[in-house]
Amino acid sequence: MRPARFQDFAADALAKAPDVKSVDPWQEPDRPFGIHIVFMSGAQIWAAITATAAPGEDYDQPENPVSYEAPAEVGYPELYEDGKVTPQQAEKYLAAAFTNSGSPEIASVYAYTVKDPATSHPGLGLKFHSEARIQFLFQHTARAGQDKGSQPFDLQTAF
């Protein structure tokens, strides 16, 4: 799945998660694709979308999605820790939301800090049956009523 189509898909899929209040496309000059997520608590994440094309894929040609069976649904993990969201809890929660989307293009979804606890940038990886990949990196976080700030990847430990 290419970044532009994934951005639309993500906005729709994440909006269906029970603790998500709103989801909107987001971009910055050096990040043309992203998603702004607001949870029911008001906590916010701005996630940048980057992609790795399937082997041999030419972005100048029309996309040819590959579909198989969608991943089996999973339970949503707890999102809040002492009433706040942490990047690690958000990863797990959003991974469940993408897994539960029912997309037959998705082969698997994983949280970066679950796969590698030493990772310096929380976010998600999505693998597609086409062998394309999406990287969904948490670029900014904010508490309810706060702005995202200007320093990318300077995430709050709880928001």
C-alpha positions as CSV (number, residue, x, y, z in Angstrom):
1,M,0.0,0.0,0.0
2,R,1.4,3.3,-1.0
3,P,1.6,6.3,1.4
4,A,-1.2,8.4,0.0
5,R,-3.7,5.5,0.0
6,F,-2.4,4.3,3.4
7,Q,-3.1,7.8,4.9
8,D,-6.7,7.6,3.8
9,F,-7.0,4.0,5.0
10,A,-5.4,4.9,8.4
11,A,-7.7,7.8,9.0
12,D,-10.7,5.5,8.5
13,A,-9.3,2.4,10.3
14,L,-8.1,4.3,13.4
15,A,-11.3,6.3,13.7
16,K,-13.1,3.0,14.4
17,A,-11.0,2.2,17.5
18,P,-13.0,2.6,20.7
19,D,-10.7,5.0,22.5
20,V,-10.0,7.2,19.5
21,K,-11.9,10.5,19.4
22,S,-10.7,11.8,16.0
23,V,-8.2,11.1,13.2
24,D,-7.2,13.6,10.6
25,P,-4.6,13.6,7.8
26,W,-1.5,15.7,8.7
27,Q,1.6,16.8,6.9
28,E,4.7,19.0,7.3
29,P,7.0,20.3,4.6
30,D,9.4,17.3,5.0
31,R,6.7,14.8,5.9
32,P,4.0,14.8,3.1
33,F,2.0,12.0,4.7
34,G,0.9,11.6,8.3
35,I,-2.0,11.2,10.7
36,H,-3.0,13.3,13.7
37,I,-4.8,11.1,16.3
38,V,-6.7,12.4,19.3
39,F,-7.7,9.9,22.0
40,M,-10.8,10.2,24.2
41,S,-8.6,11.7,27.0
42,G,-7.5,14.4,24.7
43,A,-4.0,12.9,24.4
44,Q,-2.6,13.4,20.9
45,I,-0.1,11.8,18.5
46,W,1.2,13.0,15.2
47,A,2.5,10.0,13.2
48,A,4.6,10.3,10.1
49,I,4.0,7.8,7.3
50,T,6.9,6.5,5.2
51,A,7.0,3.5,2.9
52,T,9.2,0.8,1.5
53,A,7.9,-0.2,-2.0
54,A,7.3,-3.9,-2.8
55,P,10.2,-5.4,-4.8
56,G,10.1,-4.2,-8.4
57,E,7.3,-1.8,-7.8
58,D,7.4,1.4,-9.9
59,Y,5.6,4.3,-8.3
60,D,5.1,5.8,-11.7
61,Q,2.8,2.9,-12.6
62,P,-0.7,2.3,-11.2
63,E,-0.7,0.4,-7.9
64,N,-1.7,-3.3,-7.9
65,P,-2.9,-4.2,-4.4
66,V,-2.3,-7.8,-3.3
67,S,-5.1,-9.2,-1.1
68,Y,-5.2,-12.4,1.0
69,E,-6.9,-13.2,4.3
70,A,-6.9,-10.3,6.8
71,P,-5.1,-10.8,10.1
72,A,-7.3,-12.3,12.9
73,E,-8.8,-9.8,15.2
74,V,-7.1,-9.2,18.5
75,G,-8.2,-7.6,21.8
76,Y,-7.4,-4.0,22.4
77,P,-4.8,-3.6,25.1
78,E,-5.1,-1.0,27.9
79,L,-4.3,2.4,26.5
80,Y,-4.1,4.4,29.7
81,E,-1.5,4.2,32.4
82,D,-2.5,6.3,35.4
83,G,-4.9,8.1,33.2
84,K,-2.3,9.0,30.6
85,V,-1.1,7.5,27.3
86,T,2.5,6.4,26.9
87,P,4.1,5.9,23.5
88,Q,4.5,2.2,24.2
89,Q,0.8,1.8,25.1
90,A,-0.2,3.8,22.1
91,E,1.9,1.5,19.8
92,K,0.2,-1.6,21.1
93,Y,-3.3,0.0,20.9
94,L,-2.9,1.3,17.4
95,A,-1.3,-2.0,16.2
96,A,-4.5,-3.7,17.4
97,A,-6.6,-1.1,15.6
98,F,-4.8,-1.7,12.3
99,T,-4.9,-5.5,12.9
100,N,-8.7,-5.3,13.5
101,S,-9.3,-3.2,10.4
102,G,-10.1,-6.3,8.4
103,S,-7.8,-5.2,5.5
104,P,-7.0,-8.2,3.3
105,E,-3.9,-6.3,2.2
106,I,-2.2,-6.4,5.7
107,A,0.0,-9.4,6.4
108,S,1.1,-8.2,9.9
109,V,1.4,-5.2,12.2
110,Y,4.0,-4.7,14.9
111,A,4.9,-2.2,17.6
112,Y,8.5,-1.0,17.3
113,T,9.2,-1.0,21.1
114,V,7.7,-4.5,21.5
115,K,9.8,-5.9,18.7
116,D,12.9,-4.0,19.8
117,P,12.7,-2.4,23.3
118,A,15.9,-0.4,22.6
119,T,14.3,1.4,19.6
120,S,14.7,5.2,19.8
121,H,11.6,6.1,17.8
122,P,8.3,4.5,18.8
123,G,5.8,3.7,16.1
124,L,4.4,0.8,14.1
125,G,5.5,-1.3,11.2
126,L,2.9,-2.7,8.8
127,K,3.8,-5.5,6.3
128,F,1.5,-6.0,3.4
129,H,1.0,-9.2,1.3
130,S,2.5,-7.3,-1.7
131,E,5.8,-7.2,0.4
132,A,5.4,-3.4,0.7
133,R,5.9,-1.9,4.1
134,I,4.6,1.2,5.9
135,Q,6.5,2.8,8.8
136,F,4.2,4.8,11.1
137,L,6.5,6.8,13.2
138,F,5.4,8.8,16.2
139,Q,6.8,12.3,15.5
140,H,5.0,14.4,18.1
141,T,2.9,13.9,21.2
142,A,0.8,16.3,23.3
143,R,-1.5,16.3,26.3
144,A,-5.0,17.5,26.0
145,G,-5.1,21.2,24.9
146,Q,-1.4,21.3,24.0
147,D,0.2,22.0,20.6
148,K,2.6,19.4,19.1
149,G,5.6,21.7,19.5
150,S,8.3,22.1,16.9
151,Q,10.9,19.5,17.8
152,P,10.2,16.2,16.0
153,F,10.7,12.9,17.9
154,D,11.0,14.7,21.3
155,L,8.1,12.6,22.6
156,Q,6.6,13.1,26.1
157,T,6.9,9.9,28.3
158,A,3.2,10.2,29.2
159,F,0.6,12.5,27.7
